[in-house]
Amino acid sequence: MSEAQAAPATKTLFTAEFLQDPYPAYRRFLEEGRVHYVDYGGGMWAVFKHAECSAIMRDPRQAG
């Protein structure tokens, strides 16, 4: 399996530390990349920039 095909590293949201002060975590997510695989009752993809979230929501390929 190549690096491009490797499973994403899961990051955890909503820890006690995160709930006390989420901004350092948000800053770290923004510095580390555009999209992150996070643990929130199972895995999910998270996007933290407004413009990117908006683009994803408007993309007709996302219609279910």
PDB file of N, CA, C, O and CB in Angstrom:
ATOM      1  N   MET A   1       0.860  -1.173   0.000  1.00  0.00           N
ATOM      2  CA  MET A   1       0.000   0.000   0.000  1.00  0.00           C
ATOM      3  C   MET A   1       0.900   1.228   0.000  1.00  0.00           C
ATOM      4  O   MET A   1       1.782   1.347   0.850  1.00  0.00           O
ATOM      5  CB  MET A   1      -0.975   0.002   1.230  1.00  0.00           C
ATOM      6  N   SER A   2       0.690   2.135  -0.936  1.00  0.00           N
ATOM      7  CA  SER A   2       1.511   3.338  -0.995  1.00  0.00           C
ATOM      8  C   SER A   2       1.061   4.335   0.065  1.00  0.00           C
ATOM      9  O   SER A   2      -0.007   4.194   0.662  1.00  0.00           O
ATOM     10  CB  SER A   2       1.445   3.974  -2.394  1.00  0.00           C
ATOM     11  N   GLU A   3       1.893   5.342   0.284  1.00  0.00           N
ATOM     12  CA  GLU A   3       1.557   6.365   1.279  1.00  0.00           C
ATOM     13  C   GLU A   3       0.258   7.067   0.905  1.00  0.00           C
ATOM     14  O   GLU A   3      -0.532   7.402   1.788  1.00  0.00           O
ATOM     15  CB  GLU A   3       2.699   7.393   1.409  1.00  0.00           C
ATOM     16  N   ALA A   4       0.020   7.297  -0.385  1.00  0.00           N
ATOM     17  CA  ALA A   4      -1.199   7.965  -0.832  1.00  0.00           C
ATOM     18  C   ALA A   4      -2.434   7.119  -0.543  1.00  0.00           C
ATOM     19  O   ALA A   4      -3.532   7.658  -0.405  1.00  0.00           O
ATOM     20  CB  ALA A   4      -1.116   8.274  -2.325  1.00  0.00           C
ATOM     21  N   GLN A   5      -2.268   5.799  -0.449  1.00  0.00           N
ATOM     22  CA  GLN A   5      -3.395   4.917  -0.208  1.00  0.00           C
ATOM     23  C   GLN A   5      -3.528   4.527   1.259  1.00  0.00           C
ATOM     24  O   GLN A   5      -4.491   3.857   1.633  1.00  0.00           O
ATOM     25  CB  GLN A   5      -3.263   3.683  -1.052  1.00  0.00           C
ATOM     26  N   ALA A   6      -2.595   4.928   2.078  1.00  0.00           N
ATOM     27  CA  ALA A   6      -2.612   4.551   3.490  1.00  0.00           C
ATOM     28  C   ALA A   6      -3.831   5.138   4.188  1.00  0.00           C
ATOM     29  O   ALA A   6      -4.319   6.206   3.819  1.00  0.00           O
ATOM     30  CB  ALA A   6      -1.327   5.016   4.188  1.00  0.00           C
ATOM     31  N   ALA A   7      -4.310   4.433   5.190  1.00  0.00           N
ATOM     32  CA  ALA A   7      -5.448   4.919   5.970  1.00  0.00           C
ATOM     33  C   ALA A   7      -5.060   6.225   6.665  1.00  0.00           C
ATOM     34  O   ALA A   7      -3.929   6.358   7.133  1.00  0.00           O
ATOM     35  CB  ALA A   7      -5.907   3.852   7.014  1.00  0.00           C
ATOM     36  N   PRO A   8      -5.978   7.189   6.739  1.00  0.00           N
ATOM     37  CA  PRO A   8      -5.655   8.464   7.370  1.00  0.00           C
ATOM     38  C   PRO A   8      -5.464   8.307   8.873  1.00  0.00           C
ATOM     39  O   PRO A   8      -6.075   7.443   9.502  1.00  0.00           O
ATOM     40  CB  PRO A   8      -6.751   9.486   7.088  1.00  0.00           C
ATOM     41  N   ALA A   9      -4.621   9.140   9.431  1.00  0.00           N
ATOM     42  CA  ALA A   9      -4.431   9.153  10.884  1.00  0.00           C
ATOM     43  C   ALA A   9      -5.650   9.804  11.512  1.00  0.00           C
ATOM     44  O   ALA A   9      -6.038  10.906  11.124  1.00  0.00           O
ATOM     45  CB  ALA A   9      -3.117   9.911  11.289  1.00  0.00           C
ATOM     46  N   THR A  10      -6.250   9.137  12.469  1.00  0.00           N
ATOM     47  CA  THR A  10      -7.444   9.663  13.121  1.00  0.00           C
ATOM     48  C   THR A  10      -7.052  10.616  14.240  1.00  0.00           C
ATOM     49  O   THR A  10      -6.177  10.314  15.052  1.00  0.00           O
ATOM     50  CB  THR A  10      -8.316   8.518  13.669  1.00  0.00           C
ATOM     51  N   LYS A  11      -7.702  11.755  14.274  1.00  0.00           N
ATOM     52  CA  LYS A  11      -7.489  12.736  15.330  1.00  0.00           C
ATOM     53  C   LYS A  11      -8.764  12.802  16.162  1.00  0.00           C
ATOM     54  O   LYS A  11      -9.854  12.550  15.649  1.00  0.00           O
ATOM     55  CB  LYS A  11      -7.113  14.146  14.742  1.00  0.00           C
ATOM     56  N   THR A  12      -8.637  13.135  17.422  1.00  0.00           N
ATOM     57  CA  THR A  12      -9.791  13.133  18.316  1.00  0.00           C
ATOM     58  C   THR A  12     -10.261  14.551  18.597  1.00  0.00           C
ATOM     59  O   THR A  12      -9.459  15.438  18.889  1.00  0.00           O
ATOM     60  CB  THR A  12      -9.453  12.421  19.626  1.00  0.00           C
ATOM     61  N   LEU A  13     -11.559  14.753  18.506  1.00  0.00           N
ATOM     62  CA  LEU A  13     -12.190  16.027  18.851  1.00  0.00           C
ATOM     63  C   LEU A  13     -12.960  15.867  20.156  1.00  0.00           C
ATOM     64  O   LEU A  13     -13.224  14.753  20.608  1.00  0.00           O
ATOM     65  CB  LEU A  13     -13.134  16.511  17.711  1.00  0.00           C
ATOM     66  N   PHE A  14     -13.306  16.977  20.738  1.00  0.00           N
ATOM     67  CA  PHE A  14     -14.194  17.043  21.900  1.00  0.00           C
ATOM     68  C   PHE A  14     -13.664  16.313  23.128  1.00  0.00           C
ATOM     69  O   PHE A  14     -14.423  15.682  23.864  1.00  0.00           O
ATOM     70  CB  PHE A  14     -15.525  16.482  21.539  1.00  0.00           C
ATOM     71  N   THR A  15     -12.352  16.407  23.341  1.00  0.00           N
ATOM     72  CA  THR A  15     -11.766  15.931  24.588  1.00  0.00           C
ATOM     73  C   THR A  15     -12.053  16.990  25.657  1.00  0.00           C
ATOM     74  O   THR A  15     -12.528  18.079  25.338  1.00  0.00           O
ATOM     75  CB  THR A  15     -10.212  15.663  24.436  1.00  0.00           C
ATOM     76  N   ALA A  16     -11.769  16.677  26.910  1.00  0.00           N
ATOM     77  CA  ALA A  16     -11.966  17.656  27.981  1.00  0.00           C
ATOM     78  C   ALA A  16     -11.128  18.908  27.719  1.00  0.00           C
ATOM     79  O   ALA A  16     -11.598  20.027  27.924  1.00  0.00           O
ATOM     80  CB  ALA A  16     -11.600  17.043  29.354  1.00  0.00           C
ATOM     81  N   GLU A  17      -9.900  18.720  27.270  1.00  0.00           N
ATOM     82  CA  GLU A  17      -9.012  19.850  26.958  1.00  0.00           C
ATOM     83  C   GLU A  17      -9.596  20.699  25.830  1.00  0.00           C
ATOM     84  O   GLU A  17      -9.597  21.928  25.911  1.00  0.00           O
ATOM     85  CB  GLU A  17      -7.603  19.343  26.566  1.00  0.00           C
ATOM     86  N   PHE A  18     -10.089  20.045  24.782  1.00  0.00           N
ATOM     87  CA  PHE A  18     -10.685  20.750  23.650  1.00  0.00           C
ATOM     88  C   PHE A  18     -11.885  21.567  24.107  1.00  0.00           C
ATOM     89  O   PHE A  18     -12.040  22.719  23.704  1.00  0.00           O
ATOM     90  CB  PHE A  18     -11.101  19.759  22.551  1.00  0.00           C
ATOM     91  N   LEU A  19     -12.728  20.987  24.938  1.00  0.00           N
ATOM     92  CA  LEU A  19     -13.932  21.695  25.388  1.00  0.00           C
ATOM     93  C   LEU A  19     -13.598  22.894  26.263  1.00  0.00           C
ATOM     94  O   LEU A  19     -14.341  23.875  26.269  1.00  0.00           O
ATOM     95  CB  LEU A  19     -14.842  20.747  26.150  1.00  0.00           C
ATOM     96  N   GLN A  20     -12.496  22.834  27.002  1.00  0.00           N
ATOM     97  CA  GLN A  20     -12.072  23.965  27.824  1.00  0.00           C
ATOM     98  C   GLN A  20     -11.596  25.130  26.960  1.00  0.00           C
ATOM     99  O   GLN A  20     -11.896  26.287  27.257  1.00  0.00           O
ATOM    100  CB  GLN A  20     -10.960  23.537  28.785  1.00  0.00           C
ATOM    101  N   ASP A  21     -10.857  24.830  25.894  1.00  0.00           N
ATOM    102  CA  ASP A  21     -10.310  25.869  25.017  1.00  0.00           C
ATOM    103  C   ASP A  21     -10.053  25.257  23.647  1.00  0.00           C
ATOM    104  O   ASP A  21      -8.982  24.690  23.427  1.00  0.00           O
ATOM    105  CB  ASP A  21      -8.996  26.485  25.610  1.00  0.00           C
ATOM    106  N   PRO A  22     -11.005  25.353  22.718  1.00  0.00           N
ATOM    107  CA  PRO A  22     -10.856  24.685  21.431  1.00  0.00           C
ATOM    108  C   PRO A  22      -9.912  25.390  20.452  1.00  0.00           C
ATOM    109  O   PRO A  22      -9.499  24.790  19.460  1.00  0.00           O
ATOM    110  CB  PRO A  22     -12.193  24.548  20.799  1.00  0.00           C
ATOM    111  N   TYR A  23      -9.570  26.637  20.714  1.00  0.00           N
ATOM    112  CA  TYR A  23      -8.828  27.415  19.720  1.00  0.00           C
ATOM    113  C   TYR A  23      -7.436  26.897  19.395  1.00  0.00           C
ATOM    114  O   TYR A  23      -7.049  26.943  18.228  1.00  0.00           O
ATOM    115  CB  TYR A  23      -8.711  28.802  20.186  1.00  0.00           C
ATOM    116  N   PRO A  24      -6.650  26.400  20.368  1.00  0.00           N
ATOM    117  CA  PRO A  24      -5.356  25.805  19.986  1.00  0.00           C
ATOM    118  C   PRO A  24      -5.534  24.611  19.042  1.00  0.00           C
ATOM    119  O   PRO A  24      -4.751  24.437  18.109  1.00  0.00           O
ATOM    120  CB  PRO A  24      -4.587  25.362  21.240  1.00  0.00           C
ATOM    121  N   ALA A  25      -6.549  23.801  19.281  1.00  0.00           N
ATOM    122  CA  ALA A  25      -6.800  22.651  18.403  1.00  0.00           C
ATOM    123  C   ALA A  25      -7.222  23.129  17.018  1.00  0.00           C
ATOM    124  O   ALA A  25      -6.746  22.603  16.012  1.00  0.00           O
ATOM    125  CB  ALA A  25      -7.886  21.727  19.006  1.00  0.00           C
ATOM    126  N   TYR A  26      -8.105  24.117  16.954  1.00  0.00           N
ATOM    127  CA  TYR A  26      -8.506  24.664  15.649  1.00  0.00           C
ATOM    128  C   TYR A  26      -7.290  25.188  14.894  1.00  0.00           C
ATOM    129  O   TYR A  26      -7.135  24.923  13.702  1.00  0.00           O
ATOM    130  CB  TYR A  26      -9.548  25.793  15.826  1.00  0.00           C
ATOM    131  N   ARG A  27      -6.436  25.923  15.580  1.00  0.00           N
ATOM    132  CA  ARG A  27      -5.235  26.477  14.963  1.00  0.00           C
ATOM    133  C   ARG A  27      -4.348  25.349  14.421  1.00  0.00           C
ATOM    134  O   ARG A  27      -3.829  25.445  13.309  1.00  0.00           O
ATOM    135  CB  ARG A  27      -4.451  27.341  15.983  1.00  0.00           C
ATOM    136  N   ARG A  28      -4.177  24.282  15.206  1.00  0.00           N
ATOM    137  CA  ARG A  28      -3.363  23.143  14.787  1.00  0.00           C
ATOM    138  C   ARG A  28      -3.972  22.469  13.549  1.00  0.00           C
ATOM    139  O   ARG A  28      -3.255  22.122  12.611  1.00  0.00           O
ATOM    140  CB  ARG A  28      -3.230  22.123  15.942  1.00  0.00           C
ATOM    141  N   PHE A  29      -5.283  22.292  13.555  1.00  0.00           N
ATOM    142  CA  PHE A  29      -5.933  21.694  12.385  1.00  0.00           C
ATOM    143  C   PHE A  29      -5.704  22.554  11.144  1.00  0.00           C
ATOM    144  O   PHE A  29      -5.387  22.029  10.077  1.00  0.00           O
ATOM    145  CB  PHE A  29      -7.444  21.514  12.636  1.00  0.00           C
ATOM    146  N   LEU A  30      -5.862  23.861  11.277  1.00  0.00           N
ATOM    147  CA  LEU A  30      -5.678  24.745  10.134  1.00  0.00           C
ATOM    148  C   LEU A  30      -4.241  24.736   9.632  1.00  0.00           C
ATOM    149  O   LEU A  30      -4.011  24.829   8.427  1.00  0.00           O
ATOM    150  CB  LEU A  30      -6.086  26.154  10.497  1.00  0.00           C
ATOM    151  N   GLU A  31      -3.278  24.627  10.530  1.00  0.00           N
ATOM    152  CA  GLU A  31      -1.868  24.592  10.146  1.00  0.00           C
ATOM    153  C   GLU A  31      -1.481  23.271   9.487  1.00  0.00           C
ATOM    154  O   GLU A  31      -0.604  23.241   8.624  1.00  0.00           O
ATOM    155  CB  GLU A  31      -0.993  24.832  11.361  1.00  0.00           C
ATOM    156  N   GLU A  32      -2.130  22.183   9.889  1.00  0.00           N
ATOM    157  CA  GLU A  32      -1.742  20.853   9.417  1.00  0.00           C
ATOM    158  C   GLU A  32      -2.369  20.448   8.088  1.00  0.00           C
ATOM    159  O   GLU A  32      -1.922  19.478   7.475  1.00  0.00           O
ATOM    160  CB  GLU A  32      -2.100  19.842  10.446  1.00  0.00           C
ATOM    161  N   GLY A  33      -3.369  21.146   7.637  1.00  0.00           N
ATOM    162  CA  GLY A  33      -3.954  20.781   6.353  1.00  0.00           C
ATOM    163  C   GLY A  33      -5.398  21.209   6.220  1.00  0.00           C
ATOM    164  O   GLY A  33      -5.970  21.825   7.120  1.00  0.00           O
ATOM    165  N   ARG A  34      -5.974  20.874   5.086  1.00  0.00           N
ATOM    166  CA  ARG A  34      -7.312  21.337   4.756  1.00  0.00           C
ATOM    167  C   ARG A  34      -8.414  20.409   5.254  1.00  0.00           C
ATOM    168  O   ARG A  34      -9.486  20.872   5.644  1.00  0.00           O
ATOM    169  CB  ARG A  34      -7.432  21.502   3.278  1.00  0.00           C
ATOM    170  N   VAL A  35      -8.158  19.102   5.244  1.00  0.00           N
ATOM    171  CA  VAL A  35      -9.169  18.115   5.604  1.00  0.00           C
ATOM    172  C   VAL A  35      -8.540  17.125   6.577  1.00  0.00           C
ATOM    173  O   VAL A  35      -7.395  16.709   6.401  1.00  0.00           O
ATOM    174  CB  VAL A  35      -9.732  17.385   4.338  1.00  0.00           C
ATOM    175  N   HIS A  36      -9.300  16.752   7.604  1.00  0.00           N
ATOM    176  CA  HIS A  36      -8.776  15.856   8.637  1.00  0.00           C
ATOM    177  C   HIS A  36      -9.774  14.742   8.923  1.00  0.00           C
ATOM    178  O   HIS A  36     -10.986  14.959   8.912  1.00  0.00           O
ATOM    179  CB  HIS A  36      -8.461  16.637   9.931  1.00  0.00           C
ATOM    180  N   TYR A  37      -9.256  13.561   9.175  1.00  0.00           N
ATOM    181  CA  TYR A  37     -10.077  12.426   9.582  1.00  0.00           C
ATOM    182  C   TYR A  37     -10.111  12.430  11.103  1.00  0.00           C
ATOM    183  O   TYR A  37      -9.075  12.273  11.749  1.00  0.00           O
ATOM    184  CB  TYR A  37      -9.517  11.061   9.015  1.00  0.00           C
ATOM    185  N   VAL A  38     -11.296  12.608  11.680  1.00  0.00           N
ATOM    186  CA  VAL A  38     -11.421  12.760  13.133  1.00  0.00           C
ATOM    187  C   VAL A  38     -12.343  11.696  13.721  1.00  0.00           C
ATOM    188  O   VAL A  38     -13.204  11.139  13.039  1.00  0.00           O
ATOM    189  CB  VAL A  38     -11.944  14.159  13.481  1.00  0.00           C
ATOM    190  N   ASP A  39     -12.135  11.434  15.009  1.00  0.00           N
ATOM    191  CA  ASP A  39     -12.968  10.493  15.749  1.00  0.00           C
ATOM    192  C   ASP A  39     -14.079  11.273  16.438  1.00  0.00           C
ATOM    193  O   ASP A  39     -13.823  12.147  17.266  1.00  0.00           O
ATOM    194  CB  ASP A  39     -12.125   9.682  16.786  1.00  0.00           C
ATOM    195  N   TYR A  40     -15.294  10.949  16.089  1.00  0.00           N
ATOM    196  CA  TYR A  40     -16.467  11.560  16.716  1.00  0.00           C
ATOM    197  C   TYR A  40     -17.562  10.505  16.707  1.00  0.00           C
ATOM    198  O   TYR A  40     -18.499  10.569  15.911  1.00  0.00           O
ATOM    199  CB  TYR A  40     -16.923  12.883  15.965  1.00  0.00           C
ATOM    200  N   GLY A  41     -17.432   9.538  17.601  1.00  0.00           N
ATOM    201  CA  GLY A  41     -18.374   8.424  17.611  1.00  0.00           C
ATOM    202  C   GLY A  41     -18.214   7.556  16.378  1.00  0.00           C
ATOM    203  O   GLY A  41     -19.190   7.010  15.863  1.00  0.00           O
ATOM    204  N   GLY A  42     -17.005   7.431  15.914  1.00  0.00           N
ATOM    205  CA  GLY A  42     -16.684   6.773  14.650  1.00  0.00           C
ATOM    206  C   GLY A  42     -15.886   7.772  13.835  1.00  0.00           C
ATOM    207  O   GLY A  42     -15.745   8.925  14.242  1.00  0.00           O
ATOM    208  N   GLY A  43     -15.378   7.366  12.726  1.00  0.00           N
ATOM    209  CA  GLY A  43     -14.570   8.273  11.931  1.00  0.00           C
ATOM    210  C   GLY A  43     -15.405   9.157  11.024  1.00  0.00           C
ATOM    211  O   GLY A  43     -16.454   8.740  10.534  1.00  0.00           O
ATOM    212  N   MET A  44     -14.945  10.362  10.804  1.00  0.00           N
ATOM    213  CA  MET A  44     -15.574  11.272   9.854  1.00  0.00           C
ATOM    214  C   MET A  44     -14.533  12.263   9.369  1.00  0.00           C
ATOM    215  O   MET A  44     -13.500  12.454  10.010  1.00  0.00           O
ATOM    216  CB  MET A  44     -16.785  12.007  10.493  1.00  0.00           C
ATOM    217  N   TRP A  45     -14.801  12.881   8.258  1.00  0.00           N
ATOM    218  CA  TRP A  45     -13.921  13.901   7.715  1.00  0.00           C
ATOM    219  C   TRP A  45     -14.363  15.257   8.232  1.00  0.00           C
ATOM    220  O   TRP A  45     -15.559  15.541   8.302  1.00  0.00           O
ATOM    221  CB  TRP A  45     -13.919  13.873   6.169  1.00  0.00           C
ATOM    222  N   ALA A  46     -13.395  16.098   8.595  1.00  0.00           N
ATOM    223  CA  ALA A  46     -13.695  17.432   9.108  1.00  0.00           C
ATOM    224  C   ALA A  46     -12.948  18.475   8.282  1.00  0.00           C
ATOM    225  O   ALA A  46     -11.779  18.302   7.935  1.00  0.00           O
ATOM    226  CB  ALA A  46     -13.316  17.548  10.608  1.00  0.00           C
ATOM    227  N   VAL A  47     -13.654  19.559   7.979  1.00  0.00           N
ATOM    228  CA  VAL A  47     -13.099  20.696   7.258  1.00  0.00           C
ATOM    229  C   VAL A  47     -13.348  21.910   8.136  1.00  0.00           C
ATOM    230  O   VAL A  47     -14.462  22.096   8.625  1.00  0.00           O
ATOM    231  CB  VAL A  47     -13.740  20.865   5.816  1.00  0.00           C
ATOM    232  N   PHE A  48     -12.328  22.745   8.347  1.00  0.00           N
ATOM    233  CA  PHE A  48     -12.428  23.816   9.320  1.00  0.00           C
ATOM    234  C   PHE A  48     -12.474  25.219   8.742  1.00  0.00           C
ATOM    235  O   PHE A  48     -12.746  26.164   9.482  1.00  0.00           O
ATOM    236  CB  PHE A  48     -11.304  23.725  10.237  1.00  0.00           C
ATOM    237  N   LYS A  49     -12.219  25.393   7.455  1.00  0.00           N
ATOM    238  CA  LYS A  49     -12.267  26.726   6.861  1.00  0.00           C
ATOM    239  C   LYS A  49     -13.638  26.961   6.235  1.00  0.00           C
ATOM    240  O   LYS A  49     -14.171  26.103   5.531  1.00  0.00           O
ATOM    241  CB  LYS A  49     -11.148  26.899   5.803  1.00  0.00           C
ATOM    242  N   HIS A  50     -14.195  28.132   6.502  1.00  0.00           N
ATOM    243  CA  HIS A  50     -15.534  28.462   6.017  1.00  0.00           C
ATOM    244  C   HIS A  50     -15.640  28.340   4.507  1.00  0.00           C
ATOM    245  O   HIS A  50     -16.591  27.745   4.000  1.00  0.00           O
ATOM    246  CB  HIS A  50     -15.913  29.864   6.442  1.00  0.00           C
ATOM    247  N   ALA A  51     -14.684  28.893   3.787  1.00  0.00           N
ATOM    248  CA  ALA A  51     -14.757  28.870   2.321  1.00  0.00           C
ATOM    249  C   ALA A  51     -14.771  27.437   1.793  1.00  0.00           C
ATOM    250  O   ALA A  51     -15.502  27.133   0.851  1.00  0.00           O
ATOM    251  CB  ALA A  51     -13.574  29.643   1.713  1.00  0.00           C
ATOM    252  N   GLU A  52     -13.978  26.566   2.385  1.00  0.00           N
ATOM    253  CA  GLU A  52     -13.945  25.181   1.936  1.00  0.00           C
ATOM    254  C   GLU A  52     -15.229  24.446   2.313  1.00  0.00           C
ATOM    255  O   GLU A  52     -15.733  23.646   1.525  1.00  0.00           O
ATOM    256  CB  GLU A  52     -12.736  24.463   2.526  1.00  0.00           C
ATOM    257  N   CYS A  53     -15.759  24.704   3.497  1.00  0.00           N
ATOM    258  CA  CYS A  53     -17.037  24.097   3.887  1.00  0.00           C
ATOM    259  C   CYS A  53     -18.140  24.531   2.931  1.00  0.00           C
ATOM    260  O   CYS A  53     -18.952  23.716   2.494  1.00  0.00           O
ATOM    261  CB  CYS A  53     -17.407  24.480   5.339  1.00  0.00           C
ATOM    262  N   SER A  54     -18.162  25.809   2.613  1.00  0.00           N
ATOM    263  CA  SER A  54     -19.166  26.338   1.700  1.00  0.00           C
ATOM    264  C   SER A  54     -19.051  25.689   0.323  1.00  0.00           C
ATOM    265  O   SER A  54     -20.059  25.317  -0.278  1.00  0.00           O
ATOM    266  CB  SER A  54     -19.028  27.858   1.583  1.00  0.00           C
ATOM    267  N   ALA A  55     -17.824  25.555  -0.176  1.00  0.00           N
ATOM    268  CA  ALA A  55     -17.628  24.939  -1.485  1.00  0.00           C
ATOM    269  C   ALA A  55     -18.099  23.490  -1.488  1.00  0.00           C
ATOM    270  O   ALA A  55     -18.714  23.039  -2.454  1.00  0.00           O
ATOM    271  CB  ALA A  55     -16.157  25.014  -1.893  1.00  0.00           C
ATOM    272  N   ILE A  56     -17.815  22.766  -0.424  1.00  0.00           N
ATOM    273  CA  ILE A  56     -18.254  21.373  -0.321  1.00  0.00           C
ATOM    274  C   ILE A  56     -19.778  21.289  -0.309  1.00  0.00           C
ATOM    275  O   ILE A  56     -20.364  20.443  -0.985  1.00  0.00           O
ATOM    276  CB  ILE A  56     -17.673  20.716   0.947  1.00  0.00           C
ATOM    277  N   MET A  57     -20.406  22.152   0.449  1.00  0.00           N
ATOM    278  CA  MET A  57     -21.868  22.120   0.562  1.00  0.00           C
ATOM    279  C   MET A  57     -22.549  22.488  -0.744  1.00  0.00           C
ATOM    280  O   MET A  57     -23.667  22.042  -1.000  1.00  0.00           O
ATOM    281  CB  MET A  57     -22.330  23.060   1.659  1.00  0.00           C
ATOM    282  N   ARG A  58     -21.905  23.285  -1.570  1.00  0.00           N
ATOM    283  CA  ARG A  58     -22.494  23.717  -2.839  1.00  0.00           C
ATOM    284  C   ARG A  58     -22.168  22.778  -4.002  1.00  0.00           C
ATOM    285  O   ARG A  58     -22.728  22.926  -5.088  1.00  0.00           O
ATOM    286  CB  ARG A  58     -22.017  25.110  -3.172  1.00  0.00           C
ATOM    287  N   ASP A  59     -21.287  21.833  -3.789  1.00  0.00           N
ATOM    288  CA  ASP A  59     -20.852  20.928  -4.844  1.00  0.00           C
ATOM    289  C   ASP A  59     -21.983  19.964  -5.177  1.00  0.00           C
ATOM    290  O   ASP A  59     -22.406  19.203  -4.306  1.00  0.00           O
ATOM    291  CB  ASP A  59     -19.577  20.156  -4.423  1.00  0.00           C
ATOM    292  N   PRO A  60     -22.484  19.971  -6.404  1.00  0.00           N
ATOM    293  CA  PRO A  60     -23.609  19.100  -6.753  1.00  0.00           C
ATOM    294  C   PRO A  60     -23.264  17.610  -6.642  1.00  0.00           C
ATOM    295  O   PRO A  60     -24.170  16.782  -6.545  1.00  0.00           O
ATOM    296  CB  PRO A  60     -24.076  19.408  -8.164  1.00  0.00           C
ATOM    297  N   ARG A  61     -21.995  17.257  -6.653  1.00  0.00           N
ATOM    298  CA  ARG A  61     -21.614  15.845  -6.497  1.00  0.00           C
ATOM    299  C   ARG A  61     -21.906  15.347  -5.103  1.00  0.00           C
ATOM    300  O   ARG A  61     -21.906  14.136  -4.879  1.00  0.00           O
ATOM    301  CB  ARG A  61     -20.138  15.648  -6.811  1.00  0.00           C
ATOM    302  N   GLN A  62     -22.158  16.243  -4.145  1.00  0.00           N
ATOM    303  CA  GLN A  62     -22.423  15.865  -2.760  1.00  0.00           C
ATOM    304  C   GLN A  62     -23.910  15.590  -2.508  1.00  0.00           C
ATOM    305  O   GLN A  62     -24.282  15.139  -1.424  1.00  0.00           O
ATOM    306  CB  GLN A  62     -21.937  16.960  -1.824  1.00  0.00           C
ATOM    307  N   ALA A  63     -24.746  15.855  -3.492  1.00  0.00           N
ATOM    308  CA  ALA A  63     -26.190  15.618  -3.321  1.00  0.00           C
ATOM    309  C   ALA A  63     -26.429  14.133  -3.104  1.00  0.00           C
ATOM    310  O   ALA A  63     -25.868  13.284  -3.795  1.00  0.00           O
ATOM    311  CB  ALA A  63     -27.000  16.128  -4.559  1.00  0.00           C
ATOM    312  N   GLY A  64     -27.266  13.849  -2.137  1.00  0.00           N
ATOM    313  CA  GLY A  64     -27.434  12.462  -1.791  1.00  0.00           C
ATOM    314  C   GLY A  64     -28.657  11.842  -2.263  1.00  0.00           C
ATOM    315  O   GLY A  64     -28.884  10.658  -2.015  1.00  0.00           O
TER     316      GLY A  64
END
